[in-house]
Amino acid sequence: MPRCTAAPVDISDKDARVLQALERRHNAPQGLVKRAQIILLAARGVGVRATAERLGLGRATVQRWRRRWSSAAATESALERLVDAPRPGTPPTFSPEQICSILALACEPPKRDGQE
């Protein structure tokens, strides 16, 4: 029975440098770091199963990010390709202008009876 192999992932030298820098940053969000590691390992020819085991992730997660990286437009930066998709949910209740108005009102001293 033939063995399934993952499609190779090609990255430019510039993208590799950006991903390696992200991987080394101590204050980077861990989700982005894991995604960068997935792509770097894929570029080195490491398979899906080995990548998942090494990073402690599920194979579906590794496959998803390899696929997203490969299908993303080459004009996008490396970081743009690693950003998570927007989550569904309720739209914001207040507009930014309303929030600013509420904060400004909350920061004003209280008015006393008969004084303005």
GINORDA-V902073 format. One record per pair of residues at least 12 apart in sequence whose ideal C-beta (glycine too) atoms are under 7 Angstrom apart, sorted by the first residue. I is the first residue (numbers start at 0). J is the second residue. Records with the same first field share a line. If there is no record, write none. Layout:
BEGIN
I = J + J
END
This chain:
BEGIN
4 = 46
5 = 46 + 47 + 65
6 = 69
8 = 38 + 41 + 42 + 65 + 68 + 69
10 = 38 + 42
14 = 77
15 = 42
17 = 77 + 78
18 = 35 + 38 + 39 + 77
19 = 39
21 = 35
22 = 35 + 36 + 39
30 = 83
31 = 81
33 = 54 + 56
34 = 64 + 81
35 = 81
36 = 54
37 = 50 + 54 + 61 + 64 + 65
38 = 64 + 68
41 = 65
47 = 61 + 62
67 = 80
68 = 80
END
